[in-house]
Amino acid sequence: MSHAPAPTVTNRRLEDGAREFEGIFISQMLETAWSTVPTDGMTGGGMGEEIFRSLMIQDIGQQMARQGGIGLAPHIHAELLKMQEARKP
């Protein structure tokens, strides 16, 4: 039976870091998927659209992670806790 760690500042920071990592991971997946969508046509494409698309994808990835993501953050958090416990004397 696993016991949940006490909510400490360190634990909260690990949770936040795991969630942020998941957001970056999701953004990278979305970036790859969106790279196949053409940018020409009505919007004209160009540098402005590339920059906006990149920022939009990063934001979507972070929002998805904050709303539960794809389930990666809890596993990352658990591994970070294990690593932290292993470092204790």
C-alpha positions, 0 to 999 in steps of 0.5 A, spaced: 500 500 500 503 506 497 502 512 502 501 519 499 506 524 501 505 530 505 503 536 501 510 540 502 513 546 498 518 541 495 512 536 493 508 541 490 514 544 486 515 537 483 508 536 481 508 543 478 515 541 474 511 534 472 505 538 469 510 543 466 514 537 463 507 534 460 505 540 457 512 541 453 511 534 451 504 535 449 506 541 445 512 537 441 507 532 439 502 537 437 507 541 433 509 535 429 502 534 428 500 541 426 507 541 421 503 537 416 497 543 416 499 548 410 499 555 412 498 558 405 491 560 403 487 565 406 491 567 412 497 567 407 502 563 412 509 567 413 513 568 419 508 571 423 503 565 422 509 561 424 510 565 430 503 565 432 502 558 431 508 556 435 506 560 441 498 557 440 501 550 440 505 551 446 499 554 450 494 549 448 500 544 451 500 547 457 492 548 458 491 541 456 497 539 462 493 543 467 486 540 465 489 533 466 493 532 460 495 525 457 496 522 464 504 523 464 505 528 470 503 523 475 508 518 473 513 523 472 511 526 479 512 519 482 519 518 479 521 524 481 519 522 489 522 516 488 529 519 486 528 524 491 527 519 497 533 515 494 538 521 495 536 522 502 541 519 507 
